Amino acid sequence: MASGLKGPVRFRFRFPDEDVDVRIEGEANWVLEIRKQLELDQIGWIQPLAINSSSHSDIDFEFNGNSDDSSMPNSLIRRKPKDMGPTPNPDSIPVVRRTIGSLDLEAELAKLGLDPPTKPTSAELAIELEGVEEPMPAQGPMVTDPMAEAWLRELMEIEVRTHALTALTVEMIENSASSLLGDKSGLELELWLENLFRQSKLVKVHGGDQIGYGPSPAWLAGRIG
């Protein structure tokens, strides 16, 4: 079975009771010859060696030296892969040049049959919340307003999963869900959201002169209470 081997291989024979550990690495023919000279051809095992990575499995290797030499060869000569594929042709790659900022994203999306993303209004979010079944009160040692937190989570669920938004401004949260959040508004709402942020339930996003809040994945999944 070993006679069909080629390329770099490793021969290994161990006999721990007698403190014997033989390891020979090299081109297959050379390793088999040394193994035979040591009268180990009926014991031990041989395995192919991967050079650098498995992507080189189609590359042939040979030793720079005489296979009759009993010393370990110093280097390997790498031959080119049998199939390198076609010669690269840079002219086949189309060149597209445009002025920075001139790309019309909406027009390109329309070519693909996709609608450009739209940001919902506070009124639209409020309507979507009306269609949500009343959630169970939030639970946990840090929960101060169970129903308000439960409804905020529903709002954030719509924000993320329906509209793919990362955050809502405090104003949007107030206008779309204030009545469901215990009528919190203004500074009271901001302080409550900030407290949830400090509990790692929300993330804070700074954008220009506004601050937005979005859900942390663990809180949205109900793993933080």
N, C-alpha and C positions, 0 to 999 in steps of 0.2 A: 504493500500500500504506500509506503514511504517513497518508493522509486519514482512515483509520478509527481513528486513535489518539485517545485522550482521557485526561484526567488528566495528572499530571506526567510529563514526558519529558526526555531529554537529547539534544541534537544535538552531534555531535563531528566535526570535520574537522581533520586534521593533514597538514602538508606540511613535514617536517623540513628538506628541502634549502633552502627559502626561509624557514625559521624561522617558519612559520605554524602557529598552534594556536588553533582556534576552538572554544569550548564554550559552548552556550546551554542553560540549564535553565529549565523553567517549564511552564505549562499547554500542552497540545499545540497548540491553535489559535494561540496567541501565538508559540510556537517556530517553527511552520511559516511564519507570516507574516514573522517576522524573517529566517528562512532564505531566504525568497523575495526579500525586500528586498535581501539581501546577494548575491543571485544565486548561492546555493550549493545550490539545490534539486535539482541533478543529481549532487551529490557528497556525501561524508560519510555518516554513518549516524545513525539515531535509535533510542534504546532507552527503554522505560518505566522509570520510577523507582519503587522501593519506598520508601514513607514509613514510617520507624521499623521495620517488620517486614512479612513477607509476609502476616501475619494481617489486614492492612488492605486486601487486594486488592479487597474489595467496597465500599470507601469511596470516594466521589467527592470530588475536590478542584477548587477553582477559584481563580484569582488575584483578589486584591483590587485591581483596577485596570483600566484600559482596555487591551484587547488591541492597540490601535493605538499605544500608548506605546512608544517605542523604548528606554526604559530598563528595566532589570531590575526586576520587581516585588519589593516588600519583604516580603510575607507571603502565606501561603496561608490560605484559609478552609476548614475541614474541615466537610463535611456529615455528617450522621448516616448510618450504614450503612443500606442499603436494608431489611435484615431484622434487627431487634434481638432477635427472639425474644419469647417471652411475658414479661409483666411479672413480676418476682420475687414470689413469695408465701411469706413466712416461715412462715405458718401451715401450709404443707404439709410442713414439716420436723418430724418427731416429736421431742419433748423427752423425754430419758431422764435421770432423776435418781436417784442412789443414794448411800448413805453411803460415804465413802471406806473401802476395805478390805472392803466387804460383797459384792463380786463373787465368786461361786463359780466359779472357772475350770474345775474338773473337771465341774461340771454343765453349763456352757456348751459344753465340748468334747463331752460326751455328746450334747447336742442336735444337734451337727454330725456325730455318728457317729464321732468320733475318740477314741482312747484317750489318757489323760493320760500324759505322759512319765514313765518310771520310771528310776531310777538303778541300774545293775547292781551286784551284790555282787562282792567279790573272787573268790569261788568261781565265779561265773558267768563272769567274765573269764578265769579260769584254764581253764575248760572250753572256752571259745571259742578260746583259744590252742592247746589240744591239737589242734584241728582244722585248724590252720594248717601248711602244708608248711614244713619247715625252710628258713629264708631263707639267701641267700648272705651271707657275712661282710661287714660294712661296710668300706668302703675310704676312705682319705684320710689326709693327713699328720697330722691331729690325733686320729685314732682310736687309743684305748689298749686297748680290748677289743672286737675286731671282732664276735664272736658276740653278746655282751651288747648291744651297740648295735643290731645287726640285730634281735634279739628285742624290744628296747624299741620300735623303730620299728613292728614288727608290733602290739604292744600299743597304741601310740598310734593306729595305723590303725583298730583296732577301736573305740577310744574315740571318735574323731571321726566316722567314717563309719557305724558301726552304731548308736552311742548318742548321737551329737550332743553330746558333752561337750567342754568346752574344756580341762579339766585333770583330773588324778587326784592324790590326795594321795600322799605318800610311803608311807604305810601301805598304801594300796590297791595301789600298784605292788609293794611288797615281798610282800604276801600273795598276789598273783595271779601273780607272775612271778619271784620271787627265785631259784628253781632254774635258770631260763633266763638269768638275769643274772649268772651266775658265783657264785651263792649270796651275792650282796651283800645286806646288810641293815643296819638301824640307821644309825649315823653314816657307815659306809663308803658305803652307798647314797646318803645325802644328799649327801656330798661329790662322788660321781661325777655325780649329777644336776646339782649346782651347777656342776660343770666343763663339762657339756654346755650348760648355760644360758649360761655365759660364752663358749662357742664359737658362740653364736647358733643352736644346734640345738634348744633348748627355750625355751619362754617360762615365766615364773614368775607364778603367780596367788596373791595374798594374800587369804585369806578367814578373818576372825576370828583364831583362834589356830592355824590350820593354813595350810600352804603347799602349793600344788598345782603340778604341772608339766604342760605341754601341748606339743605339737610345733609348731615353726615350719613354715609351709607349704613353704619351700624345702627344709628337711631331710626332711620327710615325702615330698616328691617326689623325693628322692635328689639334689638339686642342691648339697647341702652335705655334705662328707665329712670 
